[in-house]
């Protein structure tokens, strides 16, 4: 089993570049497929017909709760 630190927007500033790399690499390898929309563009999050949630590299750093707030523009981003 891989021992790596889970990185989110909450602890991103405290993480080392290696920890961020390890988190994202583990996510992408475990997921095994790209998170893309119908136009073959990368997306932060894509819900498949079977309910599987795919996330891009950046999306892997966003928790479900944070994503909901982003969707509602409650994090003050943008």
MOPAC internal coordinates of N, CA, C and O (Angstrom, degrees):
PM7 1SCF
backbone

  N    0.0000 0     0.00 0     0.00 0    0    0    0
  C    1.4418 1     0.00 0     0.00 0    1    0    0
  C    1.5256 1   109.76 1     0.00 0    2    1    0
  O    1.2310 1   120.90 1   -40.05 1    3    2    1
  N    1.3241 1   115.89 1   139.95 1    3    2    1
  C    1.4596 1   120.72 1   178.63 1    5    3    2
  C    1.5131 1   110.52 1   -77.46 1    6    5    3
  O    1.2310 1   120.87 1   -47.98 1    7    6    5
  N    1.3086 1   115.94 1   132.02 1    7    6    5
  C    1.4537 1   120.55 1   173.54 1    9    7    6
  C    1.5106 1   107.91 1  -102.09 1   10    9    7
  O    1.2310 1   120.89 1   -71.69 1   11   10    9
  N    1.3005 1   115.91 1   108.31 1   11   10    9
  C    1.4517 1   120.23 1   178.88 1   13   11   10
  C    1.5158 1   108.56 1  -144.47 1   14   13   11
  O    1.2310 1   121.28 1   -24.35 1   15   14   13
  N    1.3004 1   115.15 1   155.65 1   15   14   13
  C    1.4578 1   122.48 1  -179.71 1   17   15   14
  C    1.5238 1   108.82 1   -81.83 1   18   17   15
  O    1.2310 1   120.24 1   -47.99 1   19   18   17
  N    1.3252 1   117.14 1   132.01 1   19   18   17
  C    1.4579 1   121.46 1   175.79 1   21   19   18
  C    1.5229 1   107.61 1   -76.63 1   22   21   19
  O    1.2310 1   120.74 1   -55.45 1   23   22   21
  N    1.3179 1   116.19 1   124.55 1   23   22   21
  C    1.4524 1   122.26 1  -177.39 1   25   23   22
  C    1.5306 1   108.78 1  -109.71 1   26   25   23
  O    1.2310 1   120.63 1   -48.23 1   27   26   25
  N    1.3319 1   116.40 1   131.77 1   27   26   25
  C    1.4631 1   122.20 1   175.45 1   29   27   26
  C    1.5315 1   107.47 1  -133.23 1   30   29   27
  O    1.2310 1   120.96 1    -0.58 1   31   30   29
  N    1.3187 1   115.77 1   179.42 1   31   30   29
  C    1.4593 1   119.46 1   175.96 1   33   31   30
  C    1.5232 1   111.35 1   -60.02 1   34   33   31
  O    1.2310 1   120.65 1   153.19 1   35   34   33
  N    1.3400 1   116.37 1   -26.81 1   35   34   33
  C    1.4622 1   120.59 1  -178.87 1   37   35   34
  C    1.5223 1   113.36 1   -67.93 1   38   37   35
  O    1.2310 1   119.97 1   145.85 1   39   38   37
  N    1.3250 1   117.67 1   -34.15 1   39   38   37
  C    1.4675 1   119.50 1  -176.55 1   41   39   38
  C    1.5307 1   112.68 1  -120.61 1   42   41   39
  O    1.2310 1   119.84 1  -167.95 1   43   42   41
  N    1.3018 1   117.90 1    12.05 1   43   42   41
  C    1.4634 1   121.90 1  -177.19 1   45   43   42
  C    1.5267 1   112.07 1   -58.63 1   46   45   43
  O    1.2310 1   119.82 1   138.23 1   47   46   45
  N    1.3285 1   117.95 1   -41.77 1   47   46   45
  C    1.4675 1   121.11 1  -177.75 1   49   47   46
  C    1.5231 1   112.60 1   -64.58 1   50   49   47
  O    1.2310 1   120.10 1   153.15 1   51   50   49
  N    1.3241 1   117.41 1   -26.85 1   51   50   49
  C    1.4607 1   120.69 1  -179.24 1   53   51   50
  C    1.5226 1   112.59 1   -89.47 1   54   53   51
  O    1.2310 1   119.98 1   168.86 1   55   54   53
  N    1.3215 1   117.65 1   -11.14 1   55   54   53
  C    1.4631 1   121.59 1  -175.64 1   57   55   54
  C    1.5263 1   110.84 1   -81.93 1   58   57   55
  O    1.2310 1   121.55 1   -31.98 1   59   58   57
  N    1.3193 1   114.64 1   148.02 1   59   58   57
  C    1.4635 1   119.22 1   173.90 1   61   59   58
  C    1.5198 1   108.83 1   -80.93 1   62   61   59
  O    1.2310 1   120.85 1   -17.02 1   63   62   61
  N    1.3107 1   115.97 1   162.98 1   63   62   61
  C    1.4595 1   120.53 1   177.24 1   65   63   62
  C    1.5301 1   110.19 1   -58.83 1   66   65   63
  O    1.2310 1   120.01 1   142.27 1   67   66   65
  N    1.3201 1   117.58 1   -37.73 1   67   66   65
  C    1.4663 1   121.03 1   179.84 1   69   67   66
  C    1.5273 1   111.11 1   -66.44 1   70   69   67
  O    1.2310 1   120.20 1   140.20 1   71   70   69
  N    1.3318 1   117.22 1   -39.80 1   71   70   69
  C    1.4622 1   120.44 1   178.41 1   73   71   70
  C    1.5295 1   110.96 1   -64.60 1   74   73   71
  O    1.2310 1   120.19 1   138.51 1   75   74   73
  N    1.3282 1   117.25 1   -41.49 1   75   74   73
  C    1.4649 1   121.17 1   177.68 1   77   75   74
  C    1.5207 1   109.82 1   -63.35 1   78   77   75
  O    1.2310 1   120.52 1   133.73 1   79   78   77
  N    1.3304 1   116.61 1   -46.27 1   79   78   77
  C    1.4580 1   120.83 1   177.96 1   81   79   78
  C    1.5241 1   111.02 1   -58.04 1   82   81   79
  O    1.2310 1   120.37 1   132.19 1   83   82   81
  N    1.3298 1   116.90 1   -47.81 1   83   82   81
  C    1.4685 1   121.04 1  -178.85 1   85   83   82
  C    1.5301 1   111.04 1   -60.23 1   86   85   83
  O    1.2310 1   120.44 1   136.60 1   87   86   85
  N    1.3283 1   116.76 1   -43.40 1   87   86   85
  C    1.4680 1   120.76 1   179.84 1   89   87   86
  C    1.5327 1   110.43 1   -61.50 1   90   89   87
  O    1.2310 1   120.70 1   129.79 1   91   90   89
  N    1.3322 1   116.26 1   -50.21 1   91   90   89
  C    1.4645 1   120.18 1  -177.14 1   93   91   90
  C    1.5265 1   110.99 1   -66.47 1   94   93   91
  O    1.2310 1   120.15 1   136.48 1   95   94   93
  N    1.3195 1   117.32 1   -43.52 1   95   94   93
  C    1.4709 1   120.28 1   179.95 1   97   95   94
  C    1.5252 1   110.43 1   -61.30 1   98   97   95
  O    1.2310 1   120.20 1   135.97 1   99   98   97
  N    1.3308 1   117.23 1   -44.03 1   99   98   97
  C    1.4631 1   120.72 1   178.78 1  101   99   98
  C    1.5271 1   110.51 1   -61.82 1  102  101   99
  O    1.2310 1   120.65 1   136.45 1  103  102  101
  N    1.3324 1   116.36 1   -43.55 1  103  102  101
  C    1.4644 1   120.05 1   179.10 1  105  103  102
  C    1.5320 1   111.09 1   -59.47 1  106  105  103
  O    1.2310 1   120.55 1   129.73 1  107  106  105
  N    1.3249 1   116.55 1   -50.27 1  107  106  105
  C    1.4687 1   119.99 1  -175.89 1  109  107  106
  C    1.5263 1   112.11 1   -65.42 1  110  109  107
  O    1.2310 1   120.37 1   139.33 1  111  110  109
  N    1.3213 1   116.90 1   -40.67 1  111  110  109
  C    1.4646 1   120.04 1   179.42 1  113  111  110
  C    1.5269 1   110.37 1   -67.21 1  114  113  111
  O    1.2310 1   120.24 1   137.53 1  115  114  113
  N    1.3211 1   117.15 1   -42.47 1  115  114  113
  C    1.4604 1   121.53 1   179.52 1  117  115  114
  C    1.5238 1   111.29 1   -65.43 1  118  117  115
  O    1.2310 1   120.51 1   137.64 1  119  118  117
  N    1.3325 1   116.62 1   -42.36 1  119  118  117
  C    1.4645 1   121.15 1  -179.42 1  121  119  118
  C    1.5274 1   110.60 1   -65.94 1  122  121  119
  O    1.2310 1   120.20 1   137.47 1  123  122  121
  N    1.3182 1   117.23 1   -42.53 1  123  122  121
  C    1.4556 1   121.70 1   173.34 1  125  123  122
  C    1.5209 1   117.32 1    78.85 1  126  125  123
  O    1.2310 1   119.56 1   170.60 1  127  126  125
  N    1.3235 1   118.45 1    -9.40 1  127  126  125
  C    1.4678 1   122.09 1   178.38 1  129  127  126
  C    1.5246 1   108.88 1  -140.73 1  130  129  127
  O    1.2310 1   120.70 1   -23.01 1  131  130  129
  N    1.3281 1   116.26 1   156.99 1  131  130  129
  C    1.4555 1   120.79 1   179.28 1  133  131  130
  C    1.5296 1   111.18 1   -78.54 1  134  133  131
  O    1.2310 1   121.00 1   -30.81 1  135  134  133
  N    1.3150 1   115.69 1   149.19 1  135  134  133
  C    1.4664 1   121.81 1   174.23 1  137  135  134
  C    1.5274 1   107.00 1   -91.76 1  138  137  135
  O    1.2310 1   120.90 1   -75.42 1  139  138  137
  N    1.3316 1   115.89 1   104.58 1  139  138  137
  C    1.4568 1   120.56 1  -175.99 1  141  139  138
  C    1.5209 1   109.89 1  -135.16 1  142  141  139
  O    1.2310 1   121.34 1   -26.53 1  143  142  141
  N    1.3358 1   115.04 1   153.47 1  143  142  141
  C    1.4606 1   119.56 1   175.84 1  145  143  142
  C    1.5317 1   109.55 1   -91.91 1  146  145  143
  O    1.2310 1   120.26 1     6.54 1  147  146  145
  N    1.3164 1   117.11 1  -173.46 1  147  146  145
  C    1.4710 1   121.81 1  -177.34 1  149  147  146
  C    1.5162 1   113.53 1   -65.17 1  150  149  147
  O    1.2310 1   120.21 1   160.00 1  151  150  149
  N    1.3441 1   117.21 1   -20.00 1  151  150  149
  C    1.4661 1   121.23 1   179.06 1  153  151  150
  C    1.5296 1   111.42 1   -94.93 1  154  153  151
  O    1.2310 1   119.93 1  -165.55 1  155  154  153
  N    1.3266 1   117.74 1    14.45 1  155  154  153
  C    1.4615 1   124.38 1  -179.69 1  157  155  154
  C    1.5191 1   113.04 1    61.43 1  158  157  155
  O    1.2310 1   120.61 1  -146.86 1  159  158  157
  N    1.3370 1   116.43 1    33.14 1  159  158  157
  C    1.4636 1   121.95 1   175.73 1  161  159  158
  C    1.5259 1   109.17 1  -103.27 1  162  161  159
  O    1.2310 1   121.08 1   -38.71 1  163  162  161
  N    1.3043 1   115.53 1   141.29 1  163  162  161
  C    1.4601 1   120.78 1   177.33 1  165  163  162
  C    1.5223 1   109.66 1   -62.94 1  166  165  163
  O    1.2310 1   120.78 1   -42.04 1  167  166  165
  N    1.3263 1   116.11 1   137.96 1  167  166  165
  C    1.4625 1   121.45 1   177.74 1  169  167  166
  C    1.5259 1   109.39 1  -130.47 1  170  169  167
  O    1.2310 1   120.70 1   -30.03 1  171  170  169
  N    1.3424 1   116.27 1   149.97 1  171  170  169
  C    1.4673 1   120.52 1   178.21 1  173  171  170
  C    1.5142 1   111.76 1   -59.36 1  174  173  171
  O    1.2310 1   121.35 1   141.94 1  175  174  173
  N    1.3283 1   115.03 1   -38.06 1  175  174  173
  C    1.4606 1   120.38 1  -174.92 1  177  175  174
  C    1.5231 1   109.19 1  -151.38 1  178  177  175
  O    1.2310 1   121.08 1   -44.56 1  179  178  177
  N    1.3034 1   115.54 1   135.44 1  179  178  177
  C    1.4561 1   121.12 1   179.04 1  181  179  178
  C    1.5189 1   108.49 1  -139.23 1  182  181  179
  O    1.2310 1   120.65 1   -57.40 1  183  182  181
  N    1.3236 1   116.36 1   122.60 1  183  182  181
  C    1.4630 1   120.84 1   178.61 1  185  183  182
  C    1.5236 1   107.75 1   -95.29 1  186  185  183
  O    1.2310 1   121.23 1   -57.85 1  187  186  185
  N    1.3174 1   115.25 1   122.15 1  187  186  185
  C    1.4537 1   121.87 1  -179.02 1  189  187  186
  C    1.5263 1   111.01 1   -80.86 1  190  189  187
  O    1.2310 1   120.53 1   -13.20 1  191  190  189
  N    1.3187 1   116.59 1   166.80 1  191  190  189
  C    1.4702 1   120.85 1  -179.68 1  193  191  190
  C    1.5205 1   112.73 1   -57.68 1  194  193  191
  O    1.2310 1   120.50 1   148.46 1  195  194  193
  N    1.3381 1   116.65 1   -31.54 1  195  194  193
  C    1.4684 1   120.20 1  -179.82 1  197  195  194
  C    1.5290 1   112.75 1   -84.98 1  198  197  195
  O    1.2310 1   120.42 1  -176.58 1  199  198  197
  N    1.3417 1   116.80 1     3.42 1  199  198  197
  C    1.4575 1   121.30 1   178.94 1  201  199  198
  C    1.5171 1   114.51 1    92.60 1  202  201  199
  O    1.2310 1   120.04 1   173.24 1  203  202  201
  N    1.3322 1   117.52 1    -6.76 1  203  202  201
  C    1.4527 1   121.26 1   177.76 1  205  203  202
  C    1.5252 1   109.59 1   -64.62 1  206  205  203
  O    1.2310 1   120.69 1   -46.26 1  207  206  205
  N    1.3174 1   116.29 1   133.74 1  207  206  205
  C    1.4630 1   121.34 1   178.18 1  209  207  206
  C    1.5276 1   108.50 1  -101.34 1  210  209  207
  O    1.2310 1   121.03 1   -60.07 1  211  210  209
  N    1.3321 1   115.64 1   119.93 1  211  210  209
  C    1.4588 1   121.55 1   176.21 1  213  211  210
  C    1.5170 1   108.43 1  -101.52 1  214  213  211
  O    1.2310 1   120.71 1   -37.11 1  215  214  213
  N    1.3343 1   116.26 1   142.89 1  215  214  213
  C    1.4599 1   121.40 1   180.00 1  217  215  214
  C    1.5250 1   109.68 1  -131.29 1  218  217  215
  O    1.2310 1   120.92 1   -37.76 1  219  218  217
  N    1.3417 1   115.84 1   142.24 1  219  218  217
  C    1.4601 1   120.01 1   174.10 1  221  219  218
  C    1.5295 1   108.04 1   -77.14 1  222  221  219
  O    1.2310 1   120.46 1     1.51 1  223  222  221
  N    1.3267 1   116.72 1  -178.49 1  223  222  221
  C    1.4622 1   120.65 1  -179.24 1  225  223  222
  C    1.5261 1   111.33 1   -57.47 1  226  225  223
  O    1.2310 1   120.22 1   130.47 1  227  226  225
  N    1.3200 1   117.18 1   -49.53 1  227  226  225
  C    1.4667 1   120.61 1   179.36 1  229  227  226
  C    1.5245 1   110.62 1   -66.47 1  230  229  227
  O    1.2310 1   120.22 1   140.79 1  231  230  229
  N    1.3182 1   117.18 1   -39.21 1  231  230  229
  C    1.4604 1   121.63 1   179.76 1  233  231  230
  C    1.5146 1   113.13 1   -62.04 1  234  233  231
  O    1.2310 1   120.42 1   153.58 1  235  234  233
  N    1.3271 1   116.81 1   -26.42 1  235  234  233
  C    1.4647 1   119.80 1   179.70 1  237  235  234
  C    1.5235 1   111.92 1   -67.79 1  238  237  235
  O    1.2310 1   120.35 1   164.78 1  239  238  237
  N    1.3326 1   116.94 1   -15.22 1  239  238  237
  C    1.4612 1   121.70 1   179.43 1  241  239  238
  C    1.5256 1   112.21 1   -89.81 1  242  241  239
  O    1.2310 1   120.17 1   174.52 1  243  242  241
  N    1.3336 1   117.28 1    -5.48 1  243  242  241
  C    1.4564 1   122.62 1  -175.62 1  245  243  242
  C    1.5255 1   109.45 1  -106.24 1  246  245  243
  O    1.2310 1   120.10 1   -60.73 1  247  246  245
  N    1.3263 1   117.41 1   119.27 1  247  246  245
  C    1.4669 1   120.75 1   178.74 1  249  247  246
  C    1.5278 1   109.23 1   -71.70 1  250  249  247
  O    1.2310 1   120.57 1   -14.71 1  251  250  249
  N    1.3169 1   116.52 1   165.29 1  251  250  249
  C    1.4685 1   120.66 1   177.62 1  253  251  250
  C    1.5263 1   110.86 1   -57.85 1  254  253  251
  O    1.2310 1   120.46 1   136.82 1  255  254  253
  N    1.3287 1   116.72 1   -43.18 1  255  254  253
  C    1.4628 1   120.98 1  -179.83 1  257  255  254
  C    1.5292 1   110.96 1   -63.25 1  258  257  255
  O    1.2310 1   120.65 1   136.10 1  259  258  257
  N    1.3331 1   116.35 1   -43.90 1  259  258  257
  C    1.4618 1   120.26 1   179.08 1  261  259  258
  C    1.5254 1   110.73 1   -65.30 1  262  261  259
  O    1.2310 1   120.47 1   141.65 1  263  262  261
  N    1.3164 1   116.70 1   -38.35 1  263  262  261
  C    1.4555 1   120.11 1   179.96 1  265  263  262
  C    1.5316 1   110.79 1   -63.61 1  266  265  263
  O    1.2310 1   120.57 1   138.06 1  267  266  265
  N    1.3251 1   116.51 1   -41.94 1  267  266  265
  C    1.4661 1   120.00 1   177.97 1  269  267  266
  C    1.5248 1   110.41 1   -61.23 1  270  269  267
  O    1.2310 1   120.20 1   138.50 1  271  270  269
  N    1.3320 1   117.23 1   -41.50 1  271  270  269
  C    1.4622 1   120.64 1   178.25 1  273  271  270
  C    1.5275 1   111.25 1   -66.64 1  274  273  271
  O    1.2310 1   120.46 1   142.25 1  275  274  273
  N    1.3383 1   116.72 1   -37.75 1  275  274  273
  C    1.4631 1   119.90 1   176.23 1  277  275  274
  C    1.5197 1   110.86 1   -62.31 1  278  277  275
  O    1.2310 1   121.00 1   137.40 1  279  278  277
  N    1.3217 1   115.70 1   -42.60 1  279  278  277
  C    1.4630 1   120.47 1   178.87 1  281  279  278
  C    1.5274 1   110.97 1   -61.05 1  282  281  279
  O    1.2310 1   120.49 1   146.70 1  283  282  281
  N    1.3173 1   116.67 1   -33.30 1  283  282  281
  C    1.4557 1   121.76 1  -179.94 1  285  283  282
  C    1.5301 1   111.93 1   -94.85 1  286  285  283
  O    1.2310 1   120.90 1  -175.68 1  287  286  285
  N    1.3577 1   115.89 1     4.32 1  287  286  285
  C    1.4670 1   123.97 1  -179.30 1  289  287  286
  C    1.5194 1   112.20 1    55.87 1  290  289  287
  O    1.2310 1   120.96 1  -138.75 1  291  290  289
  N    1.3416 1   115.76 1    41.25 1  291  290  289
  C    1.4575 1   120.61 1  -179.99 1  293  291  290
  C    1.5203 1   112.78 1   -96.23 1  294  293  291
  O    1.2310 1   119.72 1   175.39 1  295  294  293
  N    1.3413 1   118.14 1    -4.61 1  295  294  293
  C    1.4656 1   119.90 1   178.99 1  297  295  294
  C    1.5242 1   111.30 1   -93.11 1  298  297  295
  O    1.2310 1   120.14 1   178.02 1  299  298  297
  N    1.3137 1   117.33 1    -1.98 1  299  298  297
  C    1.4533 1   121.07 1   179.71 1  301  299  298
  C    1.5136 1   113.49 1    72.20 1  302  301  299
  O    1.2310 1   120.39 1  -152.93 1  303  302  301
  N    1.3215 1   116.86 1    27.07 1  303  302  301
  C    1.4586 1   121.56 1   179.72 1  305  303  302
  C    1.5234 1   108.61 1   -98.41 1  306  305  303
  O    1.2310 1   120.79 1   -43.80 1  307  306  305
  N    1.3138 1   116.10 1   136.20 1  307  306  305
  C    1.4631 1   119.76 1   174.46 1  309  307  306
  C    1.4655 1   116.57 1    93.00 1  310  309  307
  O    1.2310 1   120.10 1   180.00 1  311  310  309

